[in-house]
Amino acid sequence: MKKIFTNYDLKLIATFTMILDHLAIIFLPSNSIIYMILRFIGRISFPIYAFLIVEGFFHTKSLTKYLSRLIFLAFISEPIYDYALYNSYFDLTHQNIFFTLTLGLLTIILIDKGKNLLSKKITTKTDNFIISSFLTILTLIILGLANELLGNSYGFRGIFLISSFYLFRHNFYLIAIILITSIILTSSPLEIASVFSIIFIILYNGNLGKSKKSFFYSIYPIHLIVLKLLSFLC
């Protein structure tokens, strides 16, 4: 199977499907067929973003700067996100996706540092595996619950999926099973579409492609502002 998608291509796909999702929420009645179709397509975006967070973790030159950019964008985008989608500048019940991506990155940083520390302290493979597994699960549960309680997008499942991409990197078939399982647990028919994201991820060739970092960071708040302004004209 020829791998045709670069990192840049995956970001474009995730961004495009996300914009379609938000377009449906802002412009269309929730009982319309087009609304359902666009929301269905929009489910593809998050697993790709989750995958890209892990790729960023492995390839960034500075994890501190990477994490700082996500935190900054999360807080800057929040009032825009709340107003565009929920008509409120301050809504504690819904937080934007960058809070989830931030906590997801923090989760895999902690898991990775824990594994590296244990490998230096504990030389017995069996003991290392048991303790490492326990700490990994504990970290995942704590930050997953935090994401859920804070009302961040995708809740526990978001942290679980990001961690799965880290823990089972390149084993996309296992990740597909994990993704399907998480969908079943949510009992949301719309989320079925997120499985199709695996197709794009499997076709990822590992190349960076074009570097448009500023564009992909800024497009999130900008597209929400543009869509909301356009909604006033309709």
N, C-alpha and C positions, 0 to 999 in steps of 0.2 A: 504494500500500500504506500503510495507516494505521499510524503508529508509536505503539504503545500502552504500551511499557514505559519507566518512569523508571529512574534510577540506583538508587533504593530497591528497585524491583521486581526488577531484575537481581540485586541483592545477596540478596534473599529467595530467588530461584530457585537461585543458586549455593550459598547456605547450606543450603537444603532438600536439594538433590541430594547435597551433601557429607555431610550427616548420614546420609542413606540409605546412602551408600557405607560409612561407618564403622560403621553399625549392622550391615551385612552381615558386615564383617570381625570384629567383636567377638562377635556372637551366632550366626552361622550357619556350618555346615560348608562348606568351599570347593567341595564336589562337589554341592551342592544347586542346584536350578533357581532358587529364590528368591534365593539368594546371587548367582548370575550376573545375574539381572534387576536387582537393586539395585546391583550393581557397574557394570553397563552404564549405568544411569541416572546413577550417580555420576560417570561420565566427563564429563558435561556441565558440571560445576562449574568445573574449572580454566580452560578457555578464557574463561569469563565473568569469573573473577577476574583473568585476564591483561588482558582488555579494560578492566576497571574500574581497574586499576593505571595504565594509560595515561590514562584519563579523569581520575583523581586527579592525575596529573602535570600535566595542562593546566589544571586548575581549582583546585588547592590554593593557599592563601594563603602557605604556607611549605613549601618542599620539604624543608628541614632537619627541621622538626617531623614532616612526613609520613614521612620516612625513619626518623626516630628512633622513631616509634610502631611501625613495622613491625619494626625491630630488637628493640625491647623485647618485643613480643608473640612474636616468634620464639623468643627465649631463655626467656621465661617459660613458653611452651607446650611446650617440647621435652621435659622430663622427664614431663609429663602425656601427651604424644603417645606417647613411647616405652613408657610403662607401659600405656597404654590399648590400644595396637595390637600391641606386641611383648613385653609383660610384663617390661620392663626399664626401670629409671630412667635408664640411660645406654647408648644404642645408637648407635655412630658410623656404622653402615651405613645408617641411615635418618634423615633430618632432615625436619621438618615443612614444610608448604607455604609458611609465611611466610618461611623462609630464601630460597626461590626467588623469592617476590614482592619481597623486599628486594633481592636481587641483580638482579632484573629492572628494578626502579625505578632502581637505581644505574647499570645499563647504559644506559638511555635518558637519564638525566641527563648521563652522560659523552658520549654521542653528540650530544646537543643542544648541550652547551657547546662541544664540538669544532666543530660546524657553525657556531655563532655566532662563534667565535673566527676560524675560517678566512675567513668572509665579511668580516671586518674587515681581515684581513691580506692576503688574495689577492683581487684584483678580477677576474681573468680567469675567466670562467664555466667554461671547459673544465678549467683547472688546479684550480679549486675543486672541481668535481665529482669529478675523479679522486682527489685527495688526500682529500676528504671520504669518498668511497666506501671507499677503502683503510682509513682510520682507523675507519670504522663497522664494517667487516668484522673488523678486528683486535680491536676492543673486544668485539664479539659473540663471537668465537672464545675470547678469553681468559676472559671472565666465564662463557661457556657451559661451557667446560671446567672452570672452577673449581666451578661448580654441580654438574657431573657427578662430579668427584673428591671433593667434600665429601659426596656421597650425598644431596643435597637432592632433594626430590620433583620428578619430571619431568626432572631432569638438564639436559643441553644443550638439549633440546627446549623446556623451560620458558622459558629465556632467549630462545631463538629466536622463540617465539610472542609473548612480550611485546614484543620488539623489532619484530616484524612489525606488530603493532597500532599501534605508534608510527610506523614508517616508511611504512606504507600506510594511514594513518588514513582511515576512511570508504570505502576500497575493499574492501568486505567480500567481494566475489567473488574477488579475488586472494588475500585472507587465507584464504578457504575452500579454495582450491587449495593454498596453503602448508600448511594444517592437514591436508589429505588426504595430501599428500606426506610430512609428518612421521609420520603414522600408518602409512603403508606402510613407512617406514624402521624403525619400532619392531617391526613384525611382530606386533603384539598385537591379537587380534580384539576385545577389550574396548574398545580405544581408538577403534574405529569410531564409537561412540556420541558421541564428543566433537564430531563434525561437526554434530550437531543443535544445538549451542550457538550456531552461526551464525544460526539462525532467530531466537533470542531477541535476539541482538545487532543484527541487521538491523532489528528492530522497536523498537529503542531510540530514544526521541524527544529525547534530549539534556537532559531536565529532571532536576533533582535529586530531586524528590519529597520524601517525608518525610526528615527528618534524624535518623537513629538511630545516629550514629557509635559511641557507647559500646557499644550493643547488639551491633553487628556485629564490633567488636573483641573483646568479652568472650565472645561465643557460641562462639568456637573452643575455648578451653581448657575452658569450662564444659560444653559438650555432651560432650566426651570424658570428663570426670570423671563426669557423670551416667550415660552409657552404661556406663562401666566399673563403677560402683557397682551399677547394675541387673544387670549380668552376674553378680555375686556372688549375686544372689537367684534366678537361674534354674538 
